[in-house]
Structures are given as C-alpha cells and as structure tokens.
Amino acid sequence: MDQAMGDLQAQLEEVKRLWEEERMVRTRLEAELDALRNATGSTSKDEMTVSGKKRNSDQKGAAEAEERDGKRMRVE
C-alpha cells in the first residue's frame, strides 16, 4: 500500500510539472499572438486571419467550442 501511494504521488508530481510547463508555454504563445496581432494592425479580437481570410466572431466561437471538446478544426 505504501509503495502504491508513493508511485501515485510521483505520478501526481510529474503531471503537475507537465501542467505548469504547458501553462507557461501557452502564456508565452498568447503573448506572441497578441504581439503579432498588434504588429499587423488588427484591432479586433473577434477577427483572426487564417490563410489570408478573416474569420468572424461566429466562426471563432465555433472553433473555440471544438477546442474545448478536444477537437480542432484543420486549417490549410
């Protein structure tokens, strides 16, 4: 029982470490995305440029919903 508890504790610590790494990467990428949006002169957060075309907020909302569901739209 003690060994199993120790193994689970080690797994928990690893997952916490990975979660923190992912959070830091996401924060950095969001900052980069904001910088790119500002550099291109885009003032609306409801518009995203994909393959030279702008998506409106309805399309963005649908994409966000799909990401929450663990699925992503393929953009080419």
Phi and psi restraints in degrees (range 20) as a CNS / XPLOR table:
assign (resid 1 and name C) (resid 2 and name N)
       (resid 2 and name CA) (resid 2 and name C) 1.0 -64.2 20.0 2
assign (resid 2 and name N) (resid 2 and name CA)
       (resid 2 and name C) (resid 3 and name N) 1.0 -39.1 20.0 2
assign (resid 2 and name C) (resid 3 and name N)
       (resid 3 and name CA) (resid 3 and name C) 1.0 -65.7 20.0 2
assign (resid 3 and name N) (resid 3 and name CA)
       (resid 3 and name C) (resid 4 and name N) 1.0 -43.7 20.0 2
assign (resid 3 and name C) (resid 4 and name N)
       (resid 4 and name CA) (resid 4 and name C) 1.0 -61.0 20.0 2
assign (resid 4 and name N) (resid 4 and name CA)
       (resid 4 and name C) (resid 5 and name N) 1.0 -41.2 20.0 2
assign (resid 4 and name C) (resid 5 and name N)
       (resid 5 and name CA) (resid 5 and name C) 1.0 -65.0 20.0 2
assign (resid 5 and name N) (resid 5 and name CA)
       (resid 5 and name C) (resid 6 and name N) 1.0 -40.7 20.0 2
assign (resid 5 and name C) (resid 6 and name N)
       (resid 6 and name CA) (resid 6 and name C) 1.0 -63.7 20.0 2
assign (resid 6 and name N) (resid 6 and name CA)
       (resid 6 and name C) (resid 7 and name N) 1.0 -41.6 20.0 2
assign (resid 6 and name C) (resid 7 and name N)
       (resid 7 and name CA) (resid 7 and name C) 1.0 -63.2 20.0 2
assign (resid 7 and name N) (resid 7 and name CA)
       (resid 7 and name C) (resid 8 and name N) 1.0 -44.1 20.0 2
assign (resid 7 and name C) (resid 8 and name N)
       (resid 8 and name CA) (resid 8 and name C) 1.0 -64.1 20.0 2
assign (resid 8 and name N) (resid 8 and name CA)
       (resid 8 and name C) (resid 9 and name N) 1.0 -38.3 20.0 2
assign (resid 8 and name C) (resid 9 and name N)
       (resid 9 and name CA) (resid 9 and name C) 1.0 -63.9 20.0 2
assign (resid 9 and name N) (resid 9 and name CA)
       (resid 9 and name C) (resid 10 and name N) 1.0 -40.9 20.0 2
assign (resid 9 and name C) (resid 10 and name N)
       (resid 10 and name CA) (resid 10 and name C) 1.0 -64.7 20.0 2
assign (resid 10 and name N) (resid 10 and name CA)
       (resid 10 and name C) (resid 11 and name N) 1.0 -41.5 20.0 2
assign (resid 10 and name C) (resid 11 and name N)
       (resid 11 and name CA) (resid 11 and name C) 1.0 -63.8 20.0 2
assign (resid 11 and name N) (resid 11 and name CA)
       (resid 11 and name C) (resid 12 and name N) 1.0 -41.4 20.0 2
assign (resid 11 and name C) (resid 12 and name N)
       (resid 12 and name CA) (resid 12 and name C) 1.0 -60.9 20.0 2
assign (resid 12 and name N) (resid 12 and name CA)
       (resid 12 and name C) (resid 13 and name N) 1.0 -44.9 20.0 2
assign (resid 12 and name C) (resid 13 and name N)
       (resid 13 and name CA) (resid 13 and name C) 1.0 -63.1 20.0 2
assign (resid 13 and name N) (resid 13 and name CA)
       (resid 13 and name C) (resid 14 and name N) 1.0 -39.6 20.0 2
assign (resid 13 and name C) (resid 14 and name N)
       (resid 14 and name CA) (resid 14 and name C) 1.0 -64.3 20.0 2
assign (resid 14 and name N) (resid 14 and name CA)
       (resid 14 and name C) (resid 15 and name N) 1.0 -44.1 20.0 2
assign (resid 14 and name C) (resid 15 and name N)
       (resid 15 and name CA) (resid 15 and name C) 1.0 -64.4 20.0 2
assign (resid 15 and name N) (resid 15 and name CA)
       (resid 15 and name C) (resid 16 and name N) 1.0 -40.0 20.0 2
assign (resid 15 and name C) (resid 16 and name N)
       (resid 16 and name CA) (resid 16 and name C) 1.0 -61.3 20.0 2
assign (resid 16 and name N) (resid 16 and name CA)
       (resid 16 and name C) (resid 17 and name N) 1.0 -42.3 20.0 2
assign (resid 16 and name C) (resid 17 and name N)
       (resid 17 and name CA) (resid 17 and name C) 1.0 -63.6 20.0 2
assign (resid 17 and name N) (resid 17 and name CA)
       (resid 17 and name C) (resid 18 and name N) 1.0 -45.5 20.0 2
assign (resid 17 and name C) (resid 18 and name N)
       (resid 18 and name CA) (resid 18 and name C) 1.0 -63.7 20.0 2
assign (resid 18 and name N) (resid 18 and name CA)
       (resid 18 and name C) (resid 19 and name N) 1.0 -40.7 20.0 2
assign (resid 18 and name C) (resid 19 and name N)
       (resid 19 and name CA) (resid 19 and name C) 1.0 -60.4 20.0 2
assign (resid 19 and name N) (resid 19 and name CA)
       (resid 19 and name C) (resid 20 and name N) 1.0 -45.2 20.0 2
assign (resid 19 and name C) (resid 20 and name N)
       (resid 20 and name CA) (resid 20 and name C) 1.0 -64.2 20.0 2
assign (resid 20 and name N) (resid 20 and name CA)
       (resid 20 and name C) (resid 21 and name N) 1.0 -40.8 20.0 2
assign (resid 20 and name C) (resid 21 and name N)
       (resid 21 and name CA) (resid 21 and name C) 1.0 -60.7 20.0 2
assign (resid 21 and name N) (resid 21 and name CA)
       (resid 21 and name C) (resid 22 and name N) 1.0 -45.7 20.0 2
assign (resid 21 and name C) (resid 22 and name N)
       (resid 22 and name CA) (resid 22 and name C) 1.0 -62.0 20.0 2
assign (resid 22 and name N) (resid 22 and name CA)
       (resid 22 and name C) (resid 23 and name N) 1.0 -40.4 20.0 2
assign (resid 22 and name C) (resid 23 and name N)
       (resid 23 and name CA) (resid 23 and name C) 1.0 -63.5 20.0 2
assign (resid 23 and name N) (resid 23 and name CA)
       (resid 23 and name C) (resid 24 and name N) 1.0 -43.0 20.0 2
assign (resid 23 and name C) (resid 24 and name N)
       (resid 24 and name CA) (resid 24 and name C) 1.0 -65.3 20.0 2
assign (resid 24 and name N) (resid 24 and name CA)
       (resid 24 and name C) (resid 25 and name N) 1.0 -41.9 20.0 2
assign (resid 24 and name C) (resid 25 and name N)
       (resid 25 and name CA) (resid 25 and name C) 1.0 -64.3 20.0 2
assign (resid 25 and name N) (resid 25 and name CA)
       (resid 25 and name C) (resid 26 and name N) 1.0 -43.5 20.0 2
assign (resid 25 and name C) (resid 26 and name N)
       (resid 26 and name CA) (resid 26 and name C) 1.0 -62.5 20.0 2
assign (resid 26 and name N) (resid 26 and name CA)
       (resid 26 and name C) (resid 27 and name N) 1.0 -42.7 20.0 2
assign (resid 26 and name C) (resid 27 and name N)
       (resid 27 and name CA) (resid 27 and name C) 1.0 -60.8 20.0 2
assign (resid 27 and name N) (resid 27 and name CA)
       (resid 27 and name C) (resid 28 and name N) 1.0 -44.2 20.0 2
assign (resid 27 and name C) (resid 28 and name N)
       (resid 28 and name CA) (resid 28 and name C) 1.0 -64.2 20.0 2
assign (resid 28 and name N) (resid 28 and name CA)
       (resid 28 and name C) (resid 29 and name N) 1.0 -43.6 20.0 2
assign (resid 28 and name C) (resid 29 and name N)
       (resid 29 and name CA) (resid 29 and name C) 1.0 -67.7 20.0 2
assign (resid 29 and name N) (resid 29 and name CA)
       (resid 29 and name C) (resid 30 and name N) 1.0 -36.2 20.0 2
assign (resid 29 and name C) (resid 30 and name N)
       (resid 30 and name CA) (resid 30 and name C) 1.0 -64.0 20.0 2
assign (resid 30 and name N) (resid 30 and name CA)
       (resid 30 and name C) (resid 31 and name N) 1.0 -39.2 20.0 2
assign (resid 30 and name C) (resid 31 and name N)
       (resid 31 and name CA) (resid 31 and name C) 1.0 -65.2 20.0 2
assign (resid 31 and name N) (resid 31 and name CA)
       (resid 31 and name C) (resid 32 and name N) 1.0 -41.1 20.0 2
assign (resid 31 and name C) (resid 32 and name N)
       (resid 32 and name CA) (resid 32 and name C) 1.0 -63.3 20.0 2
assign (resid 32 and name N) (resid 32 and name CA)
       (resid 32 and name C) (resid 33 and name N) 1.0 -42.0 20.0 2
assign (resid 32 and name C) (resid 33 and name N)
       (resid 33 and name CA) (resid 33 and name C) 1.0 -63.0 20.0 2
assign (resid 33 and name N) (resid 33 and name CA)
       (resid 33 and name C) (resid 34 and name N) 1.0 -43.2 20.0 2
assign (resid 33 and name C) (resid 34 and name N)
       (resid 34 and name CA) (resid 34 and name C) 1.0 -60.9 20.0 2
assign (resid 34 and name N) (resid 34 and name CA)
       (resid 34 and name C) (resid 35 and name N) 1.0 -42.3 20.0 2
assign (resid 34 and name C) (resid 35 and name N)
       (resid 35 and name CA) (resid 35 and name C) 1.0 -62.9 20.0 2
assign (resid 35 and name N) (resid 35 and name CA)
       (resid 35 and name C) (resid 36 and name N) 1.0 -42.0 20.0 2
assign (resid 35 and name C) (resid 36 and name N)
       (resid 36 and name CA) (resid 36 and name C) 1.0 -65.9 20.0 2
assign (resid 36 and name N) (resid 36 and name CA)
       (resid 36 and name C) (resid 37 and name N) 1.0 -40.7 20.0 2
assign (resid 36 and name C) (resid 37 and name N)
       (resid 37 and name CA) (resid 37 and name C) 1.0 -62.5 20.0 2
assign (resid 37 and name N) (resid 37 and name CA)
       (resid 37 and name C) (resid 38 and name N) 1.0 -42.9 20.0 2
assign (resid 37 and name C) (resid 38 and name N)
       (resid 38 and name CA) (resid 38 and name C) 1.0 -67.2 20.0 2
assign (resid 38 and name N) (resid 38 and name CA)
       (resid 38 and name C) (resid 39 and name N) 1.0 -35.2 20.0 2
assign (resid 38 and name C) (resid 39 and name N)
       (resid 39 and name CA) (resid 39 and name C) 1.0 -69.5 20.0 2
assign (resid 39 and name N) (resid 39 and name CA)
       (resid 39 and name C) (resid 40 and name N) 1.0 -30.5 20.0 2
assign (resid 39 and name C) (resid 40 and name N)
       (resid 40 and name CA) (resid 40 and name C) 1.0 -88.3 20.0 2
assign (resid 40 and name N) (resid 40 and name CA)
       (resid 40 and name C) (resid 41 and name N) 1.0 -3.8 20.0 2
assign (resid 40 and name C) (resid 41 and name N)
       (resid 41 and name CA) (resid 41 and name C) 1.0 84.7 20.0 2
assign (resid 41 and name N) (resid 41 and name CA)
       (resid 41 and name C) (resid 42 and name N) 1.0 7.6 20.0 2
assign (resid 41 and name C) (resid 42 and name N)
       (resid 42 and name CA) (resid 42 and name C) 1.0 -71.2 20.0 2
assign (resid 42 and name N) (resid 42 and name CA)
       (resid 42 and name C) (resid 43 and name N) 1.0 123.4 20.0 2
assign (resid 42 and name C) (resid 43 and name N)
       (resid 43 and name CA) (resid 43 and name C) 1.0 -105.8 20.0 2
assign (resid 43 and name N) (resid 43 and name CA)
       (resid 43 and name C) (resid 44 and name N) 1.0 -10.9 20.0 2
assign (resid 43 and name C) (resid 44 and name N)
       (resid 44 and name CA) (resid 44 and name C) 1.0 -102.6 20.0 2
assign (resid 44 and name N) (resid 44 and name CA)
       (resid 44 and name C) (resid 45 and name N) 1.0 126.3 20.0 2
assign (resid 44 and name C) (resid 45 and name N)
       (resid 45 and name CA) (resid 45 and name C) 1.0 -78.4 20.0 2
assign (resid 45 and name N) (resid 45 and name CA)
       (resid 45 and name C) (resid 46 and name N) 1.0 -11.3 20.0 2
assign (resid 45 and name C) (resid 46 and name N)
       (resid 46 and name CA) (resid 46 and name C) 1.0 -83.6 20.0 2
assign (resid 46 and name N) (resid 46 and name CA)
       (resid 46 and name C) (resid 47 and name N) 1.0 -4.8 20.0 2
assign (resid 46 and name C) (resid 47 and name N)
       (resid 47 and name CA) (resid 47 and name C) 1.0 -114.7 20.0 2
assign (resid 47 and name N) (resid 47 and name CA)
       (resid 47 and name C) (resid 48 and name N) 1.0 134.8 20.0 2
assign (resid 47 and name C) (resid 48 and name N)
       (resid 48 and name CA) (resid 48 and name C) 1.0 -129.2 20.0 2
assign (resid 48 and name N) (resid 48 and name CA)
       (resid 48 and name C) (resid 49 and name N) 1.0 138.5 20.0 2
assign (resid 48 and name C) (resid 49 and name N)
       (resid 49 and name CA) (resid 49 and name C) 1.0 -92.1 20.0 2
assign (resid 49 and name N) (resid 49 and name CA)
       (resid 49 and name C) (resid 50 and name N) 1.0 125.3 20.0 2
assign (resid 49 and name C) (resid 50 and name N)
       (resid 50 and name CA) (resid 50 and name C) 1.0 -133.6 20.0 2
assign (resid 50 and name N) (resid 50 and name CA)
       (resid 50 and name C) (resid 51 and name N) 1.0 118.5 20.0 2
assign (resid 50 and name C) (resid 51 and name N)
       (resid 51 and name CA) (resid 51 and name C) 1.0 53.1 20.0 2
assign (resid 51 and name N) (resid 51 and name CA)
       (resid 51 and name C) (resid 52 and name N) 1.0 37.9 20.0 2
assign (resid 51 and name C) (resid 52 and name N)
       (resid 52 and name CA) (resid 52 and name C) 1.0 82.0 20.0 2
assign (resid 52 and name N) (resid 52 and name CA)
       (resid 52 and name C) (resid 53 and name N) 1.0 0.1 20.0 2
assign (resid 52 and name C) (resid 53 and name N)
       (resid 53 and name CA) (resid 53 and name C) 1.0 -115.1 20.0 2
assign (resid 53 and name N) (resid 53 and name CA)
       (resid 53 and name C) (resid 54 and name N) 1.0 146.3 20.0 2
assign (resid 53 and name C) (resid 54 and name N)
       (resid 54 and name CA) (resid 54 and name C) 1.0 -94.5 20.0 2
assign (resid 54 and name N) (resid 54 and name CA)
       (resid 54 and name C) (resid 55 and name N) 1.0 138.5 20.0 2
assign (resid 54 and name C) (resid 55 and name N)
       (resid 55 and name CA) (resid 55 and name C) 1.0 -98.3 20.0 2
assign (resid 55 and name N) (resid 55 and name CA)
       (resid 55 and name C) (resid 56 and name N) 1.0 140.3 20.0 2
assign (resid 55 and name C) (resid 56 and name N)
       (resid 56 and name CA) (resid 56 and name C) 1.0 -84.1 20.0 2
assign (resid 56 and name N) (resid 56 and name CA)
       (resid 56 and name C) (resid 57 and name N) 1.0 176.5 20.0 2
assign (resid 56 and name C) (resid 57 and name N)
       (resid 57 and name CA) (resid 57 and name C) 1.0 -64.5 20.0 2
assign (resid 57 and name N) (resid 57 and name CA)
       (resid 57 and name C) (resid 58 and name N) 1.0 -29.5 20.0 2
assign (resid 57 and name C) (resid 58 and name N)
       (resid 58 and name CA) (resid 58 and name C) 1.0 -65.9 20.0 2
assign (resid 58 and name N) (resid 58 and name CA)
       (resid 58 and name C) (resid 59 and name N) 1.0 -42.3 20.0 2
assign (resid 58 and name C) (resid 59 and name N)
       (resid 59 and name CA) (resid 59 and name C) 1.0 -67.8 20.0 2
assign (resid 59 and name N) (resid 59 and name CA)
       (resid 59 and name C) (resid 60 and name N) 1.0 -39.0 20.0 2
assign (resid 59 and name C) (resid 60 and name N)
       (resid 60 and name CA) (resid 60 and name C) 1.0 -62.6 20.0 2
assign (resid 60 and name N) (resid 60 and name CA)
       (resid 60 and name C) (resid 61 and name N) 1.0 -43.6 20.0 2
assign (resid 60 and name C) (resid 61 and name N)
       (resid 61 and name CA) (resid 61 and name C) 1.0 -61.4 20.0 2
assign (resid 61 and name N) (resid 61 and name CA)
       (resid 61 and name C) (resid 62 and name N) 1.0 -39.6 20.0 2
assign (resid 61 and name C) (resid 62 and name N)
       (resid 62 and name CA) (resid 62 and name C) 1.0 -65.8 20.0 2
assign (resid 62 and name N) (resid 62 and name CA)
       (resid 62 and name C) (resid 63 and name N) 1.0 -40.3 20.0 2
assign (resid 62 and name C) (resid 63 and name N)
       (resid 63 and name CA) (resid 63 and name C) 1.0 -64.5 20.0 2
assign (resid 63 and name N) (resid 63 and name CA)
       (resid 63 and name C) (resid 64 and name N) 1.0 -41.1 20.0 2
assign (resid 63 and name C) (resid 64 and name N)
       (resid 64 and name CA) (resid 64 and name C) 1.0 -64.9 20.0 2
assign (resid 64 and name N) (resid 64 and name CA)
       (resid 64 and name C) (resid 65 and name N) 1.0 -38.9 20.0 2
assign (resid 64 and name C) (resid 65 and name N)
       (resid 65 and name CA) (resid 65 and name C) 1.0 -63.7 20.0 2
assign (resid 65 and name N) (resid 65 and name CA)
       (resid 65 and name C) (resid 66 and name N) 1.0 -40.6 20.0 2
assign (resid 65 and name C) (resid 66 and name N)
       (resid 66 and name CA) (resid 66 and name C) 1.0 -65.3 20.0 2
assign (resid 66 and name N) (resid 66 and name CA)
       (resid 66 and name C) (resid 67 and name N) 1.0 -38.8 20.0 2
assign (resid 66 and name C) (resid 67 and name N)
       (resid 67 and name CA) (resid 67 and name C) 1.0 -64.8 20.0 2
assign (resid 67 and name N) (resid 67 and name CA)
       (resid 67 and name C) (resid 68 and name N) 1.0 -37.7 20.0 2
assign (resid 67 and name C) (resid 68 and name N)
       (resid 68 and name CA) (resid 68 and name C) 1.0 -64.7 20.0 2
assign (resid 68 and name N) (resid 68 and name CA)
       (resid 68 and name C) (resid 69 and name N) 1.0 -32.4 20.0 2
assign (resid 68 and name C) (resid 69 and name N)
       (resid 69 and name CA) (resid 69 and name C) 1.0 -80.2 20.0 2
assign (resid 69 and name N) (resid 69 and name CA)
       (resid 69 and name C) (resid 70 and name N) 1.0 2.1 20.0 2
assign (resid 69 and name C) (resid 70 and name N)
       (resid 70 and name CA) (resid 70 and name C) 1.0 86.2 20.0 2
assign (resid 70 and name N) (resid 70 and name CA)
       (resid 70 and name C) (resid 71 and name N) 1.0 11.4 20.0 2
assign (resid 70 and name C) (resid 71 and name N)
       (resid 71 and name CA) (resid 71 and name C) 1.0 -121.4 20.0 2
assign (resid 71 and name N) (resid 71 and name CA)
       (resid 71 and name C) (resid 72 and name N) 1.0 147.7 20.0 2
assign (resid 71 and name C) (resid 72 and name N)
       (resid 72 and name CA) (resid 72 and name C) 1.0 -126.1 20.0 2
assign (resid 72 and name N) (resid 72 and name CA)
       (resid 72 and name C) (resid 73 and name N) 1.0 145.9 20.0 2
assign (resid 72 and name C) (resid 73 and name N)
       (resid 73 and name CA) (resid 73 and name C) 1.0 -75.4 20.0 2
assign (resid 73 and name N) (resid 73 and name CA)
       (resid 73 and name C) (resid 74 and name N) 1.0 144.1 20.0 2
assign (resid 73 and name C) (resid 74 and name N)
       (resid 74 and name CA) (resid 74 and name C) 1.0 -88.6 20.0 2
assign (resid 74 and name N) (resid 74 and name CA)
       (resid 74 and name C) (resid 75 and name N) 1.0 124.9 20.0 2
assign (resid 74 and name C) (resid 75 and name N)
       (resid 75 and name CA) (resid 75 and name C) 1.0 -116.3 20.0 2
assign (resid 75 and name N) (resid 75 and name CA)
       (resid 75 and name C) (resid 76 and name N) 1.0 125.1 20.0 2
